[in-house]
Amino acid sequence: MAPTALVSILTDPLRIVNQLLLPHTTEYVQIDTIEQAHEAIRSMKIRGAPAIASLAALAFAAHISRGTDASASFTSSPDAVRAEVESILAFLYTARPTAVNLGAATRRLTATLNASHASGKDARTICEDLVAEAHKVADEDVGRNKAMAKWGGDWLLGRHGGENNLNVLTVCNTGSLATSVRRIWQGTIYVHVLGLSVVGTALGLITYLHETQKLGMAYYTQTAPYHQGSRLTALELQTLEIPSTMICDTMVGSLFQHYKIHAVAVGADRIAKNGDTANKIGTYNAAVLAARHNIPFIVVAPISTVDLSLADGSGRIPIEQRPPIEACLVRGAIYPADANSSQATVMITPPGLTGIYNPSFDVTPAELITAIVTEKGVATRQPGELTFDLSTVV
Ligand SMILES: CSC[C@H]1O[C@H](OP(=O)(O)O)[C@H](O)[C@@H]1O
């Protein structure tokens, strides 16, 4: 029974659901300041490349709006606005290094600032332009996710000759919790309302197959150590009653040996010009095994994830090294858990353990990727080519 939408009756301008506590605890965190937005991204209370960019944009918009309402010092002149905006965007950009969407959003808002400033607008008008653009950053996600889901789903169905009951593996979480779902409730803004239909990127493709009666089974990896799969993808697929099977990260090879898998579909945090793709740690493993088993490997991500300034991903994509302690802990509930279970964090390693490698992402070379899907369409490599020409999908 899908739960009804858990909507927080809010009296504050901006809140997010704290994804560190899902699925056992649904807690909304109030984001009042740029610093709180930075901390929420850094600590992964909110995560997912597009969702990170949307929160940054909405927190930025709230800050600017409050400033103009309170006639803050930075609204005294266009130059004062510029100084404030550049400082805020530079700070937000430092929250997490790998996902390019955050950087794309800050560059987009900087472009709006420069255009408004250069056109001689007064301080308040520049601020209004910035707030409008920031809201667009947050609101564009849902429409483009639906477009990607259809492009990718139709491409895969075409690849399999109209076969029904496709089995698709995904890694990490790429549903509505990783993208932007902004709702206005009684005049306030909130991001992520549980129970809403999952769209997302790769999980959007899976949802599209389900909604068109073409999905057999959605497989997903637990995705340790944050457990985006066990905690978030499991919650989203259960909520929408999509047939799904969870596997441990180490089981991808066995799954491919013993079950018919029609595709692997994953999201992305940064795609280089040649198609090399940074995504959640474990994605490269799945890509190597998919190639070994001749399984199509599909990357689904919005255009804002493509970084054309990078020729390729070899050594050029910053890979976030998360705190070692995060690989020693598991967040969940005391077993047996039920709907009223309270949150628990358990250490699984000996106290004081040292020597821990904990990269949050890896890079999958373009040659292991079969298709890259954006809201503009599907790119595939030309026969014999090891890299992509992404010009048709950006
Ligand atoms: C819709 S893209 C989500 C993308 O972000 C995840 O990383 P994290 O949970 O650390 O933000 C993962 O790489 C997903 O593919």
The ligand as a MOL file (V3000), in Angstrom:
LIG
                    3D

  0  0  0     0  0            999 V3000
M  V30 BEGIN CTAB
M  V30 COUNTS 15 15 0 0 0
M  V30 BEGIN ATOM
M  V30 1 C 20.3510 11.9900 -10.4890 0
M  V30 2 S 22.0360 11.9060 -10.4020 0
M  V30 3 C 22.2970 11.2260 -8.8470 0
M  V30 4 C 23.7390 10.8150 -8.6950 0
M  V30 5 O 24.2160 11.3430 -7.4700 0
M  V30 6 C 24.5940 10.2640 -6.6530 0
M  V30 7 O 25.6870 10.5890 -5.8440 0
M  V30 8 P 25.3860 11.1490 -4.3360 0
M  V30 9 O 24.3060 10.3040 -3.7690 0
M  V30 10 O 26.7300 10.9800 -3.6390 0
M  V30 11 O 25.0220 12.5940 -4.5110 0
M  V30 12 C 24.9470 9.1630 -7.6170 0
M  V30 13 O 26.2230 9.3640 -8.1890 0
M  V30 14 C 23.8500 9.3190 -8.6300 0
M  V30 15 O 24.0680 8.7480 -9.8770 0
M  V30 END ATOM
M  V30 BEGIN BOND
M  V30 1 1 1 2
M  V30 2 1 2 3
M  V30 3 1 3 4
M  V30 4 1 4 5
M  V30 5 1 4 14
M  V30 6 1 5 6
M  V30 7 1 6 7
M  V30 8 1 6 12
M  V30 9 1 7 8
M  V30 10 2 8 9
M  V30 11 1 8 10
M  V30 12 1 8 11
M  V30 13 1 12 13
M  V30 14 1 12 14
M  V30 15 1 14 15
M  V30 END BOND
M  V30 END CTAB
M  END
